[in-house]
Amino acid sequence: MSGPIYRCLDCTSPRRFNLHKECAELTLEVNHPYDRKHPLTLLPQPPTHPQKCSCSLCIIQWKGFVYSCSLCNFDLSLDDFPFSPPTITVASHEHPWMLVSRKMWFVCDFCGTDGDHSPYHCDTCVLFVHKNCISLPRHIMITRHRHTISLSYYLRQNQVEDWMCKICYEEVDIRYGHYRCPASRCRYIAHVCCVTDKAIWDGTIMPEGYDERSEEVVDEPWNLITDVVEQIRIGELMVASEIKHSYHDHNLRLTFSGKTKDDDSQCDGCTRSISTPFYSCDQCKFFLHKDCAELPKEMPHPFHKHLLTLLNSRNDYGYLWCRACRRLYQGFSYRCYEGDCSFQIDIQCMLLSDTLKHPSHEHSLFLVHNEGTSCSACFKKEREPNRWFYYCADCDNSLHLNCAIGDLSYMKLGNKLKVYRHKHPFTIVKNIWNCPPCKVCGEVCNGQALECKESECNFTVHLSCLWRRLRSI
């Protein structure tokens, strides 16, 4: 609270009673143009007659004092009293907005959703909009698209009839407002409500005439995690044959063809089997795919509103947990360092394609999250609200991320990792012959597993079984 206040000295925290001076001096009964039949009475709390108590003017639910007419079931929050301004002028629209001084049903021309209260009207453009939609910015930037996107509410020539929102993958009714990419060859489009969701947009507004070339940061030299030590010419291209990587102490040399001495060698960035071209260390078993070595230091992701930073994912236990696929992993990852945000994903999920062509389905699948449908592969209906999955908008079918791309954790063979409540480190192994049983479930540990070879333990366990056991503790 700010400014002069009245406070009850007999009440103690957390139920202390405070009033702004202007709230304490409110008149007990007033007349208002939206209910000309009866005066409105000041009440200390919302009335009980509505199923959901919300302001009749702005439809925002509230707590605290209200002006109410019990005969008309009409209520106003203090934010909308004494009146909403009859005229609003904003920089994002060329003409003033005029308040319609009566309740009416309408479809907002900016967001496309219904309204049943008092809209604002632009007489020149013949638009009716919610009060809150007046302040929608004309140009914004989100991590889901590389260009600035702009608010549009008019049809254009040669308009494609079937547009799909690139966030929720539902159809966009282009008779109403939406955000689209103004680039001539770009077809990015999204609902206003999807774009302005707090999980999607961080509130950044782009000024008029913004130069989009400043957004192309991914390929800039300062955004790379490696330093070039030596180069060679291949045709017309100069390729780094030796580099110094920020996450390794020694220089790495490039291999274009052939195999490693160990066929089971894995990339220390993505932990997948190593293949050419790759960089390696002559002094130790450190390998990086050329693509992994060239990952940018900072990179946007469509499911997070902040820029993410590349890091080497090692903690005291030797592994981390991916927010996307819900799996343990080692190697590189991308993390958000914005404020208290702890968003972090492995590079496999970071680089997932927005679309997937799966052999089990005839249509393209789109990468989405925050949906509540069931998986068409494993038929599990209960899912965490932020679970990622691939979705078919044509058939309303979906696949868990793990069901679509596999359920193998990204761990490097031979690495050690610590596990909570177990005093010895585990070794990551891959069993092919003479596979031992899992200590937890009793099934054979065929493939990737964890092994404790200490004499007092000497057992093997599935990664998935151990992970479920840890989550239940």
N, C-alpha and C positions, 0 to 999 in steps of 0.2 A: 504494500500500500504506500501511496505517496500523497503529499499534501496534508492539510489539516484533517484529523480524524477524531471521532468520538469512540471511547473504549469503555467497556464495563469492567470495573476493577474487582468485582465479586466473582467473575468468571475466570477460570484458569485454562491454560493450554491443555489439550488441543481444541477445546470448545470455546475459546475466547471469542467474545462478541465485539466486532469492530464495524464502524460505519464511516465512510467518507462524509465530510461536512455537508456536501451537496446532496448526498443520499439521505442523510438524517433530516434534511429540510424539505424533502419532497412533499408536495401537497397530497392529501389523502384521497381527493376525488378530482378528476379532470374530464374535460370533453375532448374527443378525438374525432377527426373527419372520417375514419374508417368504421366508426360505430356511432352514427349520428342520433340513434334512438335513445341511447342511455349513456350516462356518464360511466367512466372507468374508475374502479376502486383499487387503491393500493393494497396489495397483499404481501405478507412477509415471506411467502413461498408459493410455488406454482399450485394452481388448483388441481383437484383430483379428477375432474370430469373428463379430460382428454385421456385416451389410452396412452399416448406418449406426450408429455408436456413439452410443447415447443411454441416458439413465438409465431403468431399468426401472420406476421409481416415477413420475417426473414427465415422462418422455419428452422431456426437453430435451437436445439434443446438447451435449457439453461438451469441454473440454480440461483436462488436469491429472490429479491423483490420483483414483483410483476404488477402491471396494471391489468385488471380483468373485468369483463362483463359476464356475470354468471348466466344472464338470460340469453345471451347470444353465443355463449361458449367462445368468446373472443378474448385473446390475451396478447399483451405486448411486453417484451423484455425492456429493461431500462436502456439497453443499447439502441433500441429503435424508438425511444420516447425522447422528446415530445413528438418528433416527426422524422421520417426519412427525408433527406434533402430533396426538394422538388426537381432540382437540376444537378447533374453530375457531369463534370468535364474531366476527361483523362487524356493523356498524351497518346495512348495507343489507338484512339479513335478520332476521326476528323470532326465529328459533330457532337453536340451535347446530348446527354441522355435525359429524358423527361420521365418523371415518375407518373405512372398510371394510378390515379387516386381512388382505386376500387379493387377489390379482390376479383380475380378472374383466373380461369384455367388457360394455360398456354404451354407451348413447347419452346424451350429456350433455344434461340437461334445460334447460340454460341456452343453450348454443351450438348444439346439434343435431348435433354431430359425434361420431364414434365414439371410444371409449376402450377400451384393453385392459390397464389397470393398476389401481391401487387408487383408487377414487373416494371422494368424501365424500358422506354421506347425511344428508338431513333427514328424520327419522322422522315428524314432524308433517305435513309437506307431501308426503311420499313422493317425494323428488327425489334423483337421483344426478347429481353434477356433477364436472367436473375440479377439481383443486385450484386452478388459476389462475383458473377462472371464479367461484370463491367471492367474489372481490374485485370483480366487475363492479359498477359504480355503478348505483344505481336510476334516477337522473335525470341526463342529460347534454345538452349543447348542441353542435350541429355546424352548419357554415355551409350545409349542404345543405337545412336546413329552418328556418323562422322561429320555430318554437316549441321549447320543451324537449321532448325525447322520453324515454320511460320504458321500463324493462325490464319485460316482461310474459311470463309463462310459464303462464297459465291461459286457457282458452277463455271467451268471454263470450257472453251472450245475443245473438241476432240477428247472429251472426258471419257476415261475408261469406265464402263458401267459397274464392274464388280471390283470393289476395293476391299482389302482385308487389313484390319488393324495389325500392325507389326508388333504389338505388345500382347494383346489378348487373343488375336487371330479370329475375332468376330468381325462381321461385315460392318463397314463404316457407311452410314447414311450421309452422303455428301450434300444433301439438301441443308444440313445443319453444320455448325462449326466443327472443325477438326484441325489438327496440325499436320502439315505436309512439308516435304522437302522441296524447295523452289528450284533445285537443279533440274535442268531440262531432261536429263536421261535418268533421273532418280525417281523411283515410285514409292518412296517411304511415306507412309501415312499412318496416323494413329488417332484414336478417340481423344477428345479433350480431357475427359476424366482419367484415362489411362496415363496420358503424358504428365498430368499435374499431380499424380499420386506422389505422396512424400517419399515412397520407396524408390521412385523412378527419377524424380527431378529434385535437384538440390536447391532450387530457387534462383539459379543463375539466369539473368535476363540479358540478352544480347542487344547492344545499341544499334540504331539504324546505321546502315552502311558499314557494318563490321566486316573486316577482311578475313575470310575463312581460311586463308593460307596460314594464319597463325595457329590454327587448330591441328595442323599436320605435324604432331610432335613425335609420333611413333618411330619414324625413319630418320630423325635428326641425329647427327653424330654424337651430340651430348647426351642422347638418351640411350646409348649403348652401354653394356656392362663390361665390354672387352676393350683392350688396347691392342692395336696391330703392331707386331714386332717386325714381321717380314712379309713381303708380298711377292706373288708370282703372276705372270701374265698368261691367261688362258684365252686364246682368241683375242677378242677386243676387250675382255674383262680383266680387271685386276682383282685377284683373290688373295685373302690373308692366309699365308701358309704357316705362319707361327703367330700365336696370340698370347697375351697375358690376361687371364680371366680373374675377375674380382674375387671369385669364390675358390681359388686354388693358388697355392704358394709358388708353383713352378710354371714355366712356359708350356704351352700346349702346341703340338704340331699336327698339321692336317694330313689325313689319309684319304685318298680318293678311291682306292680300290684295294681288293684283298681282304683278308680276315685278320682278326686279332689272334694272339697266341692262345687265348682261352675262348672257346666257342660260346661259353655262358656269360661273356662280358656284357655288362649293362651300362646304359647311359646314366651318369650321376645327376643329370638334370631331370629327365622324365622317368628313369629307372626301367625303361623298355630295353629289349635286346639291341645291342649296338649294331649299326649298319652304316655303310659308307654313303656319303662322306662324313667323317667324324674327326674330332680333335682328341688327342691323347697325350698323356704325360709319360716321358721316357723313364722317369724315376719312380713312379708309383702307378697303381692301377686306377687311374682317373680317366674317364672317357666322357665326351660330350658329343652328341650329334651336332653337326654344323648348324642346324636350325635352332637347337637348344642354346648353343653358344652365342647365337645372334639375337636372342630374345631381348626386347627393349626393357630398359630399366623401369619405365613407367608405362602403363597401358590401361585403357578403359575397358570395362566389361558391361554388357547390356543389362545384367541383373543387379548392378550396383551403381549408385549415383555418384560415387567418388572415384578419383583416379587411384589405381592400384600399383604397388611397388613390388618389384621382383626381389626375392630373398632366398637364401639357402635354408631349407626347412629342417633345422636341427635344434632340438631342445635337450633337456637333461635326460629324457627318456629315449631319444633317438628317433622319434616319429611324431607326426602331427595328424590332425583330423580335418578332413576336407568338408567345408560347409555345403558343397554341392552334391557330391556322391555319397557322403556319410561314410567314408572309408578312411582307414589309416594310410598314411603315405610317407615317403621320404623323398629327397630330392628338392627341386626348386618349387616355389609356389609364389603366388601373388597375394599381397596383404594390403589392407586399408589402414592408413595411419592418421586418418582424419578424426580428430577429437578422441572420443571414447570408442570409436567403431573398431570392431575386432574381426571384420569380414576377412576370411582367408580361404583360398582354394588352391588345389594343386594345378600344375600347368596343363595336365591332361584335360581337366574341366575348363580351365581358362581358355583353351583353344578349341573347344567343342564347336562344331559347325551349327549355325542357326537352323539348318535344315538337314534332315537325314533320310536317305532312301533305304528302308529296311527290307530284306528279302521276304519277310512275312506279310508285307502290306503293299498294296498297289499304289497308294498315294504318298506324297512327301510328308514327313513328320516334322513339326516345328518345335524347337526347344522353348519350353515355357516353365513357369513356376507359379506358386500361389493359387493353384487350382485344386478342386476337390473330387475329381473323377477317379475311378478305379483303374488299376493296371490291367490291360487286356492280355498280358502274358502270364503273370502270377496270380491275377484275380484278387489281389489284396485291395480291400476297399478303404481301410483306415490308413491315412498317410499324414505325416507331419505337414503343417500348412505351408512351409517354405521348401518342400521337396521339389527337386527338379525332375522333369520328365519330358519325353517327346510326345507331341500331341498331333492327331490328325483332325483338322477342322472339318473335313468333308464327312467323316464317319463318326466323329465324336469318340474316337478311340485314343488310348494313350498307353505309353510304356514307361515304367520307371527307368531312370537313367541307367541303373545297373542291369536291368533286363534288356536294354537296347544295346549296350556296348560291352557287357560282361561285368562280372563281380569280383575280379581279381584285384587285390590291393596293389598299389604302386610301391613296392619295397625292393631294395637291391639285395640280391643273394650274398650271403656272407657277412652282411652288416650285423652289428650287435644292437639290441635295444633293451631298455629296462621296462619292467612292467610293475605297476603298483601292487604292493603286497607280495612280491616275489623277490627274494634276496639276490638271485643270480641273474645275469643278463641272458637273454635269449638270442639265438643265432637264427637268421632267416635262411631256410633251406628249401630245396626243391626235390621232393621224393618221386622217383620213377620206379625203381625196383625195391622189393622187400620193404614195402611201405608200412610203417608202424601204426598202431591204432592211436586215435586222439584221446588224450587224457580226460577230456570233458565229455564228449559225446560217444566215444567208443568206436566210431566209424574209422575206416582206413584214411590216413593222411596222405592222399595221392596228390602231388603237385606242391604248391607253395604252402609252407607251414613254419612254425616256430619250434625250436629244439633247445632243450636245456640238458647239457651233457654232464653236468656235475654228478658225482657218484651218488649223492644222497637224493637226487631227483631222477635224472636219466629218463625223460619223457618228451613226447612230441604233442603239439596241440595245433588245431586249425586256427588260423588268424581270426576267422569269423566267430568261432566258439569263444576264443579268448576275449574278443571285443564285446560279445554279448555278456560274458561273465563280468567284465570290468564295468559295463554300464549298469548292471544290476546291483553293484556294491554301493 
